[in-house]
Amino acid sequence: MNGVAHASITAGATGAIIAAGYFSGLPAGDIVAAAGGCAAGIILTPDLDGTGTYHGRKLLKEYGGSVLALAWRILWFPYTEVIKHRSPVSHWPIFGTLVRILYLYGIYGLICFVIGLRPTTVPLPVFIPFFAGLAISDLLHFLADLVPGRTR
């Protein structure tokens, strides 16, 4: 399935998370974190393992400029070199989500080490709903890729 379709599915899921969270009485912070995690799936997509342009990168360039899009591409270059496109490491729900989060945290930790700072972590009450939202986005991405006859 193409990137625009994946982004549309993720945007719809983000809205559904907000509505479900609101009507079920979840705390606003949990709703925001889960919806933010799901929406982040447009940029933190399983398709970061590919060398081509995916929709999230196009959005980064359009709304953040060429420098941000280039920085994002450079940040993920080692990942694209090591992880084969549509491999279980990148595309399996929850596992692929965790791999990308750990990759980002590893880069963050390396930068902190180089400049002499101690890395901090996101508090679990924020991380868990954010991760759940991102995992929902990844699950929907995975399921959409299973639909036969769609452009990949």
Secondary structure, DSSP 8 states (H G I E B T S, - for coil): --HHHHHHHHHHHHHHHHHHHHHHT--HHHHHHHHHHHHHTTTS-GGGGSSS--HHHHHHHHHH-HHHHHHHHHHHHHHHHHS-TT-HHHHSTTHHHHHHHHHHHHHHHHHHHHHT-------HHHHHHHHHHHHHHHHHHHHHHHSTT---
